[in-house]
Amino acid sequence: MVSKTVGLPLARIATLLMLGKKLSDFPELVHRRLPYVTVKEAVFPFNMFPEVDPVLGPEMRATGEVMGIDQDFGLAFFKAEESAGGRLPLEGNVLVTVTDKDKPELFPIADKLSQMGFKILATENTYRFLKEKGIESALIKKLHEGRPNIADAIKNREINLIVNTPIGRMSVYDDSYIRMLAIQYKIPYVTTMAAARATVDGIESVKKGQGEPKSLQEYHEMLREKEGRPIATKPPSTMEAI
């Protein structure tokens, strides 16, 4: 991923260093200020296992990875999400239900979603928090609070994006069921506030307008032009490498 980003054969260079070459033998290894941003996103197999809670932990669950690239972070993140199979919505309803410790970070995220025209659906505690902050939202019931509830809204395709941070033992069933339904109904979902911020940035960037798609080689050419010199060298022969 880093090699593709900077346009250098870093694995080959690392191998040559292990074989005795010196860092000074590679003048192309200099600090670069890139005129674009790349974002790596893991690809998970949760859609193959709809009954499995997609929450992440220390064990390896990803089965692949993709990279989004553009001239700002938001667009690069949006592309990475789409490539991983989770295209972010540009309009519609957003379900927001977060733990108390995440609520201070929620305000700017919810505020930006509201400004972009999204309707926010929130569970009771989150709804109260948003109301105190002056952000309009609609109250939605958790699974154990009666009908219609979150599950009904998801099944009726009334939710386009889910922001759900794990709340703890009291709501472990609700949280898990929400995430599993999101997988089954192919609804983008985020389980951390960092991912929520990135998601909002991505949606905002796309709504402002996307540029023309470019190939990786075109991005590397942008870097060449910016630096005024080539960014890669011709690979040496086997004898030269040794």
Secondary structure, 3 states (H helix, E strand, C coil): CHHHHHCCCHHHHHHHHHCCCCHHHCCCCCCCCCCCEEEEEEECCHHHCCCCCCCCCCCCCCCEEEEEEECCHHHHHHHHHHHCCCCCCCCCEEEEECCHHHHHHHHHHHHHHHHCCCEEEECHHHHHHHHHCCCCCEECECHHHCCCEHHHHHHCCCCCEEEECCCCHHHHHHHHHHHHHHHHCCCCEECCHHHHHHHHHHHHHHHHCCCCCCCHHHHHHHHHHHHCCCCCCCCCCHHHHC
